[in-house]
Amino acid sequence: MTPAELTELRRQLAEITDLQALGALMFWDQNTMMPPGGAAARADMADTLQRTLHARETAPELGRLLDALEPWAAGEDPDSDDVRLVHWARRDFEKSVRVPADLAAEITRAKAVGLQAWTEALAASDYSRFRDALARHVELRHAYIGCFEGHAHPYDVLLDDFEPGLTTAELRPMFAELREALVPLVAATGDPDQPRNDGVFGGPFAVDAQRAAVLELLDSVGYDPDHWRLDPSVHPFAQSLAPTDVRLTTKYDESDYAVALYSVLHEFGHGLYEASVDPALARTTLAEPVSLGVHESQSRLWENVVGRSRPFCAFLLPQLRRQFPGAFDALDTTSLYRAVNTVQPSLIRIEADETTYNLHIILRFELELALIEGTLEIDDVPDAWNDAVARLFGLEVPSDAEGVLQDTHWGGGLIGYFPTYTIGNLMASQLWERIEADVPDVWERIEAGDFAALREWLRVNIHRHGRKLYPRELLGRVTGEELRVEPFVTYLRAKLEDAGLLAPA
């Protein structure tokens, strides 16, 4: 018999989930619709909402409910939704009660202020306009870290918010192994003077034509116009208010259609994950994705494993020829496949090719770690960024907009987030090995424009679980493996060899 306390727990968690969704709506609006002058008022709203949310998340009544439910949960199936709900609710409660309400509200206020400062600094390509906002974020993160004990490294506290259980001690050797594999691979295949994607997506392409084209592509892969929407933003992102309300954004560059094309595929992967969570988990803490690493495994899988594959190029090329008459007539499938996998050491992360991409993440991880350890001063961040770009890519950074200001994440105070992109890349390659075994004709289906079997595999094995399973637990159940670097490097080398960009080993 289900205890009455569980019904009350679900009621309280539903209200918390609704408040979190309102915060997500405010974030989406600030990045898509809000006029620039609304930033100060938005910060006040965010402050009020966060204080209300924090009060609910730390309510003594919630703690008493969990105290009452845990003895019952100990005797139930540990894999059941209800038992997992109690576990995650306890985890969230214990983290929330350690953070004072004033600090939680100030972090949220700084996010709204920081995003506006970043937007203005990016437009002016002037780090000095963002410097104080970043300093405030770092100061607040140190205060947040101070609320927790028992971590081997202060950065672990921030990582845990995005990738539960991941530690700096795990990341350092993993990233070192990846860097050692990627740097010579980029040196062997990369050409910084070659146009991105071999120039095949060079415009001009009108924004209206691009929007129509990406919407047709989204319809093909599984976009639901009754429950999804697509809008432009300075930096592409996905935001879900509920499984039935998914917001995607993209960026249109009239000189390069690949910016919209691949950012849309990337954000579609995020949106599909959140739209496919088991409806029985709705309005509970289990309806959330379990981690940003798992989240990024989905976006990177669609963007790269699928979107830069030979079969997908065969599917895509007829669409491109129809959507942009004359622009792609000279291409065949092989030349398009080669083009979208060419390696160009470049400045902008979101436009980076698959081979160099993780070096962009390693750069950001190194700088964040130095900021948290106190070995890098705020005023020295641009120079440190530029030095890292020279070391990893052999490139000179011509402006702040193409360097330290290019990402929105630090504008919102998201320190500890960037490593999850690489975790997602590693995880995606391991998941794809399992997909190929379970859906042997997956590539033939993709070439034919049939993505249903792939979506269903992802729903059953990944998406429906929401937050029930820890990231490593989920990966282990699906693949039987721990998170590893080698499958990604093997996958990448095989693709470069198949595209004729790398001589066989």
N, C-alpha and C positions, 0 to 999 in steps of 0.2 A: 504494500500500500504506500503510495507516495505521500510524504508528510506535507502538512499544510504550509510549513515553512518554505518548502520549495516553490509553491505557488506565489508566496509573497516575495521570495527572492527574484523570481522571474518578473514580477511586476516592477520591482525597484530597478532591476537591470534594464528593463524596457525603457523606463524614464531616462536612465543614464545614457542609453544608446540614442534616444531621441535628441538629447542635449548635445551629444557628440556630433550627430548629423547636422544640427543647426550650425555648429562650429565649422563643419566641412562646407556647408553652403556658403557661409561667410567667406571662407578661404577661396572657394571657386569664384564667387562674385568679385572679390577684390582683384583677382587675376584675369577676369574676363570683362566685367561690366562696370565696375565701380569707377566713377570719375576720380582723377588724381586728388582733388581737394577733399575727398571723403576719408582720407587715411586717419586723421586724428579722431573723428567720430567713430570710425570702425575700431580703433584701438580701445575706445571707451566701451563699446559694445562687447568686444572680445573679453575685456577685463571683467565685465559684469557676468557674462556667460560662464567664464572660467570659474569665477567664485561660486556661482550657483552649482556648476558641475562638481567642483571639488567638495562642496558641502555634501552632495549626494554620495560621492565616491568614498567619503570618509565617515559617513554617518555611523554613530555607535550602534544604531539599530541594525545596520547592515552587518557589522561585526558580530552582533549577537545571533543573527540569523545563520551566519556561517558557523559559529560555534555550535549551534543546535544541529546543523545539518551534517557536519563532518563525521560524527559517530555513525550516523545512518549510512552515509556514502561509503564508509570503510567496509560495510558488509555487502555492497552492491557490485555489479559488474563494473570493473574499472574503466572499460571502454564505452560505457553507456553515455548518452548525451548528458544526462542529469549529473552523473558523477564528475564528468569532465567540466561541466558548468560550475559546479561547486569548487573544483580545483582552481580554475582560472579566475573565478570571482575572488577567491582568497588571495591569489597571487597579486591581482590588481589592487585589492584593498590594502594589503601589506605595503605595497609600493606607495600608494596614494597617501596613507596616513603618515608617512615619513616626510612628506613635503608640505611645509606650511602653506596655508591658503594664500598669503600675501606673495610668496615666491611663485606659486603656480600661476597666479593672476599676472604677475609682472612678466613672467616668461611669455605668456600669451600676448600681453600688450606689446612686448618687445618684438614679437613676431610680426604684428600688424605694422608697427613703425618701421621695422627693419626691411620688410618687403617693399614699402614705398621708397625708403632711402636707396635700396638696391636698384629699383626701377629707374630712379632719377640718375643714379650714378652710372648705370649701364648706358642710358641714353647719352650722357655726357662723356662717357669713357673716362671717368674720373674717380679713382679709388678713394680720394680724400672725402668725397661726399658720402661714402659708405663706411668709412673708417670707424666712426664713433658707434654706429649701429652694430658693427661686428664686435667691437670691444665690449659693448654691453652684453651681447650674446655670450661671449666667452666668460665674462664675469658671472653671468647668471648660471652658466653651465657648471662653473666651479662651485657655486653655492648649492646647486642641485646635487652634484656629486657628494658634497659634504653631508647630505642627508642620509647617506647609505654607508654601511660598514661591511667588511668582509670580502672586499674585492681586491684582487692582487694588483690591479692597475686602475687608476681613476677612469681611464677611457672605457673600461669594462662596463661601468655604470651606464654610459651613453649607448654603447653597443647593445646592451641588453634590452633597451627600449625598442630597438628596431629588429634585432635578431636574438631572441631569447636564448641564453646559454652560451653565446659566442663570446670568446675572450681575446684580448690582445695577444696573449701568449700563443693562441692558435693561429691568429691571423698573420703574425710576423713571419713564421717559417713558410706558411702557405703562399703568401705574397712574394716572399723571396724566391721560392721555387718557380712560381709563375713568371716573375721578372727575368730569372735566368733563362727560361725557355723562350720568352717573347722577344727580348732585346736582340739576340742573334737572328731570330726568325724575321723580325722587322728589317734588320740590316740586309738580309738575304733577298727580301722580296719588295721592300719599300722604296718608293721614289717620291720625295717631297715635291718635286717639280711636275709630277703627273697630275692632271686634273682629277678631282674626286670622282669616283665611279667612272673613271676614264672619260669624263665629260659627257656621257651619253644622256644625262638628264638636264643638260644646260638649256636655258630658256632662250628667249623670254616665253613664259607661260602665264597667262592671266590668272589672277586669283580665283575668279569665278569658274574658270575651266578646271583649275586644280581641285577646287572644292567638289565639283561634280565628279571628277575622276576618283578622288579618294572615297567619296560616298558610295560609288559603284563598287569599288574594291571592298569596302566594309560590308556592303550587302552580300558580297560573294562569300566572305569568310564567316559571317554570322552576326552582323550588327542588327539590332532590333529597334527600329525607329519609334516604336511605341514606348520604349523604356530607356532609350539612350538619346544623347544629343552630342553634336560636335560643334565646337566654337574655336575661334582663333585666340591665341595668347602669346605673350612674349616668349614664354618657355613652355613647351608642351608638357601636359600632365593629365592624369586621370583622377577623377574624384567620384566616389560612390556615396550617395546619401542613403541608399537602400538597394537591395538586389534588383528592384524595379525602377531605379532612378540612377542611371550611370552617366556621368559627364566626362566626355573626352575633349581634349583640346589639341590643336596642332599649330604649327607655324608655317606660313606660306612665304616662300622666297621665289620671286618671279624669275630669278636667274637659275634656279636649281629645284626641279620638281622632287628630287630625292628627299629633300628636307621634310616635306609634307608626307610623301609616300611612306617613308620608313618610320617617321614619328607616329603616324597613324597606326601602322601595324604594331608598333611597340605599345602604344596606349590601348589598343584593342585587346592585347594580351592581358593587361591590367584589368580592363573593364570586364572581360569575359570571366576572369577569376571571381570577381566580386558579384557578378550577376548569377553565378552558377552555384553559390553556396546553398546547401540543403535548406529549403524554405522552413523546415521545422526549427531551424536555429535563428530565425529572424527575430530582431529586437532583443537579442541576448549577446553577451560578450563572445559567444562562440561563432557568431556570424561574421566576425572580423577575420581577415586573412591572418595566418599565424605569424608571419614575419615578412619583412620586406625582401629578404633573400628569396623566399618562396615566391613572393609577388614578382620579383624581377626575373625569376626563372621562367615565368609565364610570358612576360613581355619580351624578353630576349629570345625565347624560343620562337615566338611568332615573327619577330623582326628579323632574326638572323638564321636560325636553324631552318625555318620554313622559308622566310622571305628572301633569303639569299641562296636558296638551293636551285639546282638545275631544273627540277620539275616545276617549281613555282615560277621560274623565269619563262618556261614554256607556256604556262597558264597566263602569265601576266602580259607577255608581249602582244598578243592580239588585242587586249584591252588598251594598251598604250597606243597602238596604231590607230584604233578607232577613236580614242579620246583626243588625241593630238595629231590630226592628219598631217602626214609628211615628216613628222619629227623623228619617227623611229623606223622608217621604212628600210634604212640601210642595215639594221640590226637583224641578226638571227639569234636563236636561243643561246647558242654557245658564246657568242660575243657579248650578249647581255649578262650571262652568268659570269663570264670572266670580268666584265666591267664592275659588277656590284661586289666582287670580292677582291678587287685590286687593293693594294696596300699603299696608303699615302700618310706618312707621319704628318700630322696636322695639329692645329691649335684648338679646335672646338670639339669638346667631348661628344655632344649629342650628334655631331656630324661625322664622328670618327668611324673608320672601317672596323670590322670585327677583330682584325688582328692586333691593331694598336689600341683598341678601346680600353683594355684593362690596365694599360700603362697610365692612362688618364686617371683611373681610380686609385692606383698605387700612389700617384703624385698627391692626390687629395688626402689619402690616408696618412701619408708621411707628414703633411702640413698640419692636419688636425691633431695628430699625435703630439707634434712639437708644441702646438698652441696649448694643449691640455697639460703637457709636462712642464710648460713654462720656459722652454728653450727657444721659442720663437716669439718675438714681440709683434704686436699688432701693426706697428708702422713698417715692419720688415716683411710683411706677408707678400706684397707684390714682387719684391726682389727675390724672395725665396721661391715663389711660383715660377718666375722667369728662369731662375737658375735650374730648377727641376725640369722645365721644358727643354732647356738646352741639353741637360744630361740624358734625359730619356728619349728625346726625339731629335736632337740635333737642330732645333729650330730657335729662332729669335722671336720674341713676343713683341709685336709692334705697338700694342695699345692695351690698356686695362680691359676694354670691352672684349678683346680676343684672348685675354688672360684671366686674371684673378676675378673679374666680375661676370664671367660668362654664365655661371650657374645660379639659379634662384635659391638653392638649398640654404646657403649661409645667410641669405636675406631673411629666411624664416627661422634661423637659428638651428637648423637641422645638422648638428654635429654628431657624427657617428653613423650617419645614413649611407654615405658613399660606399663603404665596403660591401654593402648588400648587393650592389650591382654586380660585382665580381662573384660573390657567392651565388647569385642567380645564374650567371654564365656557366659556372662550374656545375651547378645542379641541373641546368637545362640539358647539358650534354649527357649526363648520366640518365636523366629521364628519357631522352630520345632513344638511347640504346634499348630501353625497356619498351618504348612505343613500337620500335621497329620489330621487336620480337612478338609483341602482342597483336599488332596490326600489320601483318606482313606486306600488304598491298598499299600501305599508307602513301608511298611516293606516287604510285599510279593514280591514286585517288586525288592527290594534290594537283598533279598535272592536268587531271580532268576537271578541276575546279570543284571537287567534292570534299569539303572539309568536315562533314558531319561526323565521321568516325573518329577523327582526331579530337574534335570538341567533346565527344562523348567519353573517350578515354580520359581526357583531362578532367572532365566533370566527375567521373566515377572515382578516379585515383587521387586527384588533387583537390579540385575545387569544392566538392560537396562537404568536405571535412571542415572547412572554415578554419577555426582555431583549435579544433579538438586535439590535434596531434602536434607535438613539438616539431620544429623543422627537421632535426636529425632523425627523429622517430618516423616522421612521414617519409623521408628519403629512404630510410632503412627498410620500411615496410614495402615500399614500391620497388626498390632496386636491389635490396639485400646488401647494400654497400654503405660505407661511411663517405662523407664528402671528400672528394679527391681532385687533384689538379690534373693528373695524367689523362683521364678520358677527354677533357676539354682540349688539351694540347694535341692529342691523337686525332680528334675530330677536325681541328683546325688545319693541321698539316695535310690530312687527307683531302680536305676541300681545296686547299691551295694547290695541291698536286693535280687534282682532277680538273681544276680551272686552268692548268698550264702556267701557274704563277710560281711554282716551286718544283725544282727537280726532285724526282723520287729519291728517297734516302737509300 
